[in-house]
Structures are given as C-alpha cells and as structure tokens.
Amino acid sequence: MPASTIMFLDIVGFSKHPNRQQRELIDSLTTEVISGMGSLINPPLDTPHVVAMPTGDGMALAFLHQPKQPWDISTIMSLIFRVEAWAKAKDISLRTGVHAGEVDVITDINNKTNIVGDTINYTQRVMDAANPKQVLFSDTSFRQYIGSNNPSYSGPPYGPGCKAVFEGHFEVQAKHGMMMLV
C-alpha cells in the first residue's frame, strides 16, 4: 500500500458567499495551487506526483511518496505559505490539515485518480479541528517532517528571520469523539 502526505484545505465560511463568489474563490484557489504545483499534478509516470481532489469548499492534495521516501518538506511548506498568502490577499480564512500515512489509490466514478482510506479521513478531521487561519499537522506528520527537537521550520520559503513556528502537541476531539494529537 503506498504512503502519502495529505493536505486538506477548507475555505472558512464558504457557503455564506453568493454562488458566483463561491465559484470565483474556488477557481482562484485552484489557479494558485496549479501555478505552484502544476508540474506535480498529472506528471509523467513513475515520478513523484500529487493527486488533487476538489472538495466543494476547498481541496485535498495527496503527495504520493516514492517507496520509503516522504516528500521534501520544503514543497509542502511552500504550498502552505503560498495558499496562506493567497487567502490573506483575498481577505478570507483557510483551515488546513496535514497528515501522512498509507492510502489506496483508486479510479473514481469520474474515471479520475482518487485516494481512499483512513489517512484521508484522518486528514479531514485534522483540518476540521483547525481554527480559521490555522494549519494543523497531525502528530505523525509533525514527527516525520519537523521532528520533536526544534518545533520550527526555517527552510524555503521561510528563513532564519521568518520561521514557521509550531505550538503543541495538543489533544483535540474530532468527529465521533475521536481524540487526536496535533
């Protein structure tokens, strides 16, 4: 079973916008993600790639791992930086959840590549636990990408003067009373 790092993005208050503005927001977010990740979505076979799945009020991006090799964290952090800047420019809020684990890759009813399994479900719950303008990493993805010695990240697109600083570990309650460490 292949492994993946999944990022779930949700536009906060999406359904409160008129239909036309909902479409504009989704089109704009899609354009932003594609401009930063386009070469990784539907690349040549046998290369690392991302499965992008629309969710109506956001999207899920599954960064499929090569065997025993997770993604370079700078790719994931650059996308987080990019979509957060996009949201700020649009004066909207995003909630973002990141988790890593095994997935099943399927062909869905629309004949598109899709992801199923506990990992994507768990990632959605991590995102659901986030506050507006907050990015939550599951404990699993935090340990895999950041480690526990220094809870910050200063690689690209950040730097020594501008770090992504992680707070936590926090236990949060998710759907069905499930407790998660984020």
Secondary structure, 3 states (H helix, E strand, C coil): CCEEEEEEEEECCHHHCCHHHHHHHHHHHHHHHHHHHHHHECCCCCCCCEEEEECCCEEEEEEECECCECCCHHHHHHHHHHHHHHHHHHCCCEEEEEEEEECEEEECCCCCEEEECHHHHHHHHHHHHCCCCEEEECHHHHHHHCCCCCCEECCCCCECCECEECCCCCEEECHHHCEEEC
